Every structure is written in C-alpha cells, then in structure tokens.
Amino acid sequence: MEIADGLRARLIDAATALLDEQGEAGVTLRALAKATGVSAMAPYRHFADKAALLGAVAEAGFAALAAVLAEADRAEPAKAALIAQGIAYFRFAQAHPAMFRLMFGGNPGCTVAPKDYGEAFAILSRRVASLAGGDPGPATLAAWGVVHGLSTLALDGKVPAEDGVVAAAMALVADGVAGAQARSG
C-alpha cells in the first residue's frame, strides 16, 4: 500500500509540475506516465480519468494554500495576521497561476468538492472571527472576496501585482470588521 501511495503522490507532484509548465492542456495521463517513467496504464490505477487527476492536483493546491495561510496566521496582532494571510494568498496565486485557476475556476473537467477548500477557508474564518466576534460568516466572505478578487485581477493584468495593494485592502477589511464589532458591542 505504501508503494502505491508513494506513486500516487509522485503522480500528483508530476502533474502539478506539468500544470505549472504547460497549463491544464499539458496535463494528460499519457504525459504524466512519460514524465514519471511509469507505464502508460499506471496513472489509471490511481485516477479514473483526467478529471480525477485534476481534482487530486487541486486538492494538493488547497493543502499548499492552507499551509501558507497557516504560516502567515502566526503574525501578531490579529489585524497583522489577517493582512499577512491576504498577502500569502495573493503571492500563492501569483506564483501558481495555473494551479490557482484550476482550484477556483469552476472547471467541469476537474472534480474537487467544496469541502476540500475547507482548511484554507477555516484558517481565514478563525482569524476573521478573532476580529469580528459573533458570526464571522459575512466578514470572512468579504475578506476572501477582496483578496481573491485582487489576486484574479492581478493575474488578468487589470491591477498591479503588488503586495502593497493587497496589504492596504486587507487593512481596510480588518479595520471594518473590527469597527463593526466595536459598534455592535
């Protein structure tokens, strides 16, 4: 079982590299077999089709995003942590544009369930809750919407791909969330 799990992980890593180098069109089970030096049928033992493979790659992307958000969340105080998360999210998107688009693009060729964004979203939600108090749902969506929108706009060349833009926007969100808590308290 460990060997099979090791091959699956190697296949996902190789597919991620193909995605970074060639975009989604370059990620095929045949190309994956060639890149990893396994038989043409070996990837099919782990992934039923390209959609399943892309889903596994997207899941790995969400795990990587959660890791960078968790690292950023160590900043103190809470407002600085939220800003650091926004910058980490933005940098992830800029460093891995094909992965980012696969993860969030609503691609019908990629099977990834919404639950798989869970940990990354949960890290953001916990930080927003530390600022917001009460139900962090709307404030979490606002913070995510701001940083996701800026990330996407930067990838599309519509806004500068600069950390300062994200830091300023996330500071406004953090101030708004904390201010809303103060007004309701």
C-alpha positions, 0 to 999 in steps of 0.5 A: 500500500505504501508503494502505491501511495508513494506513486500516487503522490509522485503522480500528483507532484508530476502533474502539478509540475506539468500544470505549472509548465504547460497549463491544464492542456499539458496535463494528460495521463499519457504525459504524466506516465512519460514524465514519471517513467511509469507505464502508460496504464499506471496513472489509471490505477490511481485516477479514473480519468483526467478529471480525477487527476485534476481534482487530486492536483487541486486538492494538493493546491488547497493543502499548499494554500492552507499551509501558507495561510497557516504560516502567515496566521502566526503574525501578531496582532490579529489585524497583522495576521489577517493582512499577512494571510491576504498577502500569502494568498495573493503571492500563492496565486501569483506564483501558481497561476495555473494551479490557482485557476484550476482550484477556483475556476469552476472547471467541469473537467476537474472534480474537487468538492467544496469541502476540500477548500475547507482548511484554507477557508477555516484558517481565514474564518478563525482569524476573521472571527478573532476580529469580528466576534459573533458570526464571522460568516459575512466578514470572512466572505468579504475578506476572501472576496477582496483578496481573491478578487485582487489576486484574479485581477492581478493575474488578468493584468487589470491591477498591479501585482503588488503586495502593497495593494493587497496589504492596504485592502486587507487593512481596510477589511480588518479595520471594518470588521473590527469597527463593526464589532466595536459598534455592535458591542 
